[in-house]
Amino acid sequence: MRTVAVVMECTRLDDRWGTEKWEAVGVLEDVDEPPGTSRVLYDSPTRKQILFAGFKVELHRSLAEGYGFNLVSPQPRVFVRWEEVEGGDGAGSEIRPVQLTVSFYEAAGWMDGGARVDGVPLPQHWHRQIGEFVDLHYKPEPHIKRGRNK
């Protein structure tokens, strides 16, 4: 469908339970960055944003029902699966997005498996293209009325 970049944000915390909180906060199109690269967009004492380039959002027929469910939800989302990777050089841990989907069901499966997943707003201009894909590839199962057992 398209290639995008993911923006991850770190909020620095001052409490006994942790020093920072990471989350995906957006997806950006037409970013002029090589795939697989990252760069700091913003850094302050309380907040940091990093852009990760080169993620593909692709539509698959087998996931069309999940796309449709996402589109009719009150707030359609792009779901970002991300992970924390321990640095091998003693530099601490790194955060990185791993995969994106617009399927509600695929994202739910990731979360059921224990993955870290954040939903960011689905760009408005994606709605029509995803809706057309769903209309073309998703055919709901017909409702079968069952008779009463006698």
Buried (B, 14 or more C-beta within 10 A) or exposed (E): EBBBBBBBBBEEEEEEEEEEEBBBBBBBEEBEBEEEEBEEBEEEEEEBBBBBBBBEBEBEEEBBBBBBBBBEEEEBBBBBBBEEEEEEEEEEEEBBBBBBBBBBBBBBBBEEEEBBBBBBEBBEEBEEEBBEBBEEBBEEEEEEEEEEEE
